[in-house]
Amino acid sequence: MRSNFINSETEGGVLVLTMNDPKTRNAIGEEMMGELNQELDRLESDPMLRVVVLTGMDPAFCSGANVKDMGRENESSDKQPLPEDRSPWDVLQEQWDIQATRTRRPQDEIEGVRAFPLKLHNLQKPSIAAVNGAAIGLGMGIALSCDIRLASQKAKFSEMFVRRGLIPADGSCWQLPRMIGLGNTFMLQYTGDVLEADTAERFGIVSKTFPHDELIESTLSFAHSIAQGATYSMSLIKKLIHKSLDTDLADSLRLAGPAQNLARRSYDHKEGIRSFVEKRAPNFIGR
């Protein structure tokens, strides 16, 4: 399938989505997000689709949010200037207190393209970012929201927001400390410095780097191996990992009990046992 801003292809059980807006280096706007969301909904509802690979049309992965109108919006903005008699934290707490009084769901407070990282985060099927070039600002947040990141040696990553006087409002304040620790997160988000692919791999942001012309082939090979696995169990694993980030070991073990009980009821568990007894490769179906 070819849309206005993405290319969509299916290879076996793998859905490959390519952000394709060359003039903006694949910056994500409302239209591109809508097309991506539609394909991710199809992924979730189609049992034949088992894994998604997200990449960008060379030479970029995603240059961030499409902010072509931001300058005009800033010029015409009638927002009140910041108060000078209170600290930033005090003013922020006031805004959070106001936010807490609104009877809205948390996800309804997430406007525009900032909702897309949450969409990726909440996918119940494995997601892989094939970072083929620059992943800047929101583009980095999108890559971080995938379960696994593989990168070309030409890939670059940057939390560029602070260089525009902004903050990372794309989820990376939640993601990065869990991946690379507080000190490295502050360093990246205070400076907006660009990370080369090898440094991103050393930090643990990227699982593996490849020569540029081998990235897609290597990613698809890995994605197909995942797609042939017990993806129902993988969905349970993902949810348990996310819940365990905010619990102690005892609670994680407690939460694992119901998850394991569900896994035991799956066809794939029964197939895994049968194939082991019969000394053959399993034929998992993701259910």
TAFENBEL-V966408 format. One record per run of one state. SS is the DSSP state (helix for helix, strand for strand, loop for the rest). FROM is the first residue (numbers start at 1). TO is the last residue. Records with the same first field share a line. If there is no record, write none. Layout:
# TAFENBEL-V966408
SS: FROM-TO + FROM-TO
This chain:
# TAFENBEL-V966408
loop: 1-1 + 3-5 + 12-13 + 20-21 + 25-27 + 29-29 + 46-50 + 57-59 + 63-64 + 66-69 + 77-87 + 102-105 + 110-111 + 122-125 + 132-133 + 137-137 + 146-147 + 153-155 + 159-159 + 165-171 + 181-181 + 192-193 + 204-207 + 211-211 + 228-230 + 245-248 + 266-266 + 278-287
strand: 2-2 + 6-11 + 14-19 + 28-28 + 51-56 + 60-62 + 65-65 + 126-131 + 134-136 + 148-152 + 156-158 + 194-196 + 208-210
helix: 22-24 + 30-45 + 70-76 + 88-101 + 106-109 + 112-121 + 138-145 + 160-164 + 172-180 + 182-191 + 197-203 + 212-227 + 231-244 + 249-265 + 267-277
